[in-house]
Amino acid sequence: MVTAAFVCVVVAGAALWRALSSGLFVEHALMAASHHLQGAAGWIADVFSY
């Protein structure tokens, strides 16, 4: 049981390392930020147009 837990920790660590090294989290953050900025720009334009 301890060996299975250790293997799970190693596999999870490897998956996290791969996601970090490929820039997956940074890419997701940039996509979310640009989407938020586009939404904010539309909201600001709506406020100033009335």
N, C-alpha and C positions, 0 to 999 in steps of 0.2 A: 504494500500500500504506500509506503514511503517512497519507493522507487517510482511508482506511477505519478505521485505528486511531484517529484523532482523532474520527471520527464515532461509533465504539463508545464511546469515553470520554465523549463528550457525552451520548449516549443513556443510558449507565449512570448518569451523574451526575444526569440529569433524573429517572430512575426512583428513585434514592435520595432526591433532594430531595422528590419527590412522596410517597414512603413516610414520610419524616420529617415532612413538613408535615401529613399526614393522621393522624398519631399511631399508625401501624400497629405500630411497635415497642413503644411504651408500652402499647398495648392487649394485645399479645401477652404482654408481661412481667406485666401485671396478671392476665391469665387464668392464666398459669403459676404465679404466686405464690399466687393464691387456690386453685388446684387443689392446690398443695403444702401449703398451710395446712390444707385439708380433710383431706388424707391424713395430715398430722402429727397433727391433732386425733384422728382415728380411732386412730392408733397409740398416742397417749398414753392414750386411753380404754381401749384394750386392755391396756396395761401396768398401769394402776391397777385394772382390774377383776379381775385375777388375784391 
